[in-house]
């Protein structure tokens, strides 16, 4: 099974976890998914009043430079740990 197939399976599994992860874990999943599928974050950081999108942007920005394959593997490992 290729890394991409494993990643796609982990994305599907993330939607059927036995319990909802905490917000920090959700942010990490979001950031790893974005890094794996879109690469480094682009655009300006959202403003102070846009708390949710600012937190998402910051989490994604923290992964800058990580390759798509590394992000996919980290995402797979994280979802496996949550199951």
C-alpha positions as CSV (number, residue, x, y, z in Angstrom):
1,X,0.0,0.0,0.0
2,X,1.5,3.4,-1.0
3,X,2.0,6.2,1.4
4,X,-0.8,8.2,-0.4
5,X,-3.2,5.2,0.0
6,X,-2.3,5.0,3.7
7,X,-2.9,8.7,4.1
8,X,-6.2,8.6,2.3
9,X,-7.3,5.7,4.7
10,X,-6.1,7.7,7.7
11,X,-8.2,10.7,6.5
12,X,-11.2,8.5,6.3
13,X,-10.4,7.0,9.7
14,X,-10.1,10.4,11.3
15,X,-13.8,11.0,10.5
16,X,-14.8,7.9,12.5
17,X,-12.7,8.1,15.6
18,X,-14.3,6.7,18.8
19,X,-14.2,10.1,20.4
20,X,-13.6,13.6,19.3
21,X,-9.9,14.7,19.8
22,X,-9.2,17.8,21.8
23,X,-8.7,21.1,20.1
24,X,-4.9,20.9,20.0
25,X,-5.0,17.5,18.4
26,X,-7.6,18.7,15.9
27,X,-5.3,21.7,15.0
28,X,-2.4,19.3,14.5
29,X,-4.5,17.1,12.2
30,X,-5.6,20.1,10.2
31,X,-2.0,21.4,9.9
32,X,-0.6,18.1,8.9
33,X,-3.3,17.6,6.3
34,X,-2.8,21.0,4.8
35,X,1.0,20.5,4.8
36,X,0.6,17.1,3.1
37,X,-1.8,18.3,0.5
38,X,-0.9,21.9,-0.2
39,X,2.7,22.4,1.0
40,X,3.9,25.4,3.0
41,X,1.3,28.0,4.2
42,X,0.8,31.0,2.0
43,X,-0.9,34.3,2.5
44,X,-1.0,36.7,5.4
45,X,-1.7,35.6,9.0
46,X,-5.4,36.2,9.9
47,X,-6.2,39.2,12.2
48,X,-6.4,39.2,16.0
49,X,-10.2,38.9,16.0
50,X,-10.2,35.8,13.7
51,X,-9.2,33.4,16.5
52,X,-10.0,30.1,14.8
53,X,-8.4,30.8,11.4
54,X,-5.4,32.4,13.2
55,X,-4.9,29.3,15.2
56,X,-5.2,27.1,12.1
57,X,-2.7,29.3,10.2
58,X,-0.2,29.3,13.1
59,X,-0.4,25.5,13.4
60,X,0.2,25.1,9.7
61,X,3.0,27.7,9.7
62,X,4.8,25.7,12.4
63,X,5.2,22.8,9.9
64,X,6.9,25.0,7.2
65,X,9.6,23.1,5.4
66,X,8.2,19.6,6.2
67,X,7.8,17.5,3.0
68,X,4.5,16.2,1.9
69,X,5.6,12.7,2.6
70,X,6.7,13.5,6.1
71,X,3.4,15.3,6.8
72,X,1.5,12.3,5.5
73,X,3.4,9.9,7.7
74,X,3.0,12.1,10.7
75,X,-0.8,12.4,10.0
76,X,-1.1,8.6,9.6
77,X,0.8,8.0,12.9
78,X,-1.3,10.5,14.8
79,X,-4.6,9.0,13.6
80,X,-3.4,5.5,14.4
81,X,-2.6,6.7,17.9
82,X,-6.1,8.1,18.3
83,X,-7.9,4.9,17.2
